Each structure stands twice: as structure tokens, then as C-alpha cells.
């Protein structure tokens, strides 16, 4: 089953945005590990294994290495 999503771009007035760690899973409170690969775009598409409730997790990181909440 296909899954696609988009979000509004984040801004960082200090060191600028480096990118987003993005994942889709069935855990409502998942948090990305610090070594998650980053993407710079604001869209994401993937294939999920089955029907059910799926959660999109997006977390921004700035160029100083700080993660958003």
C-alpha cells in the first residue's frame, strides 16, 4: 500500500536547517535516532506493509546538529 505525505518547511534563524529525519511506522510516539539520514525536501513517499494505523514522524535538524522537538 502506498503512503505519501508533505509538510510545511521549517525555518531556523540561527544556523539554518540541515534537513529532516522522516519515517513511517505504527508507533505513535517514535523518535528518530541521532544518526538518522536527513532529507531536504518536504515530501515523503513509501510503501507500508499492511492496512492499519500508520504514523508519519518528521523531525528537523539544523546545521549545528540540534534536533527540533
Secondary structure, 3 states (H helix, E strand, C coil): CEEEEECCCCCCCCCCEEEEEEEEECCCCCCCCCCCCCECCCEEEEECCCCCCCEEEEEEEECCCCECC
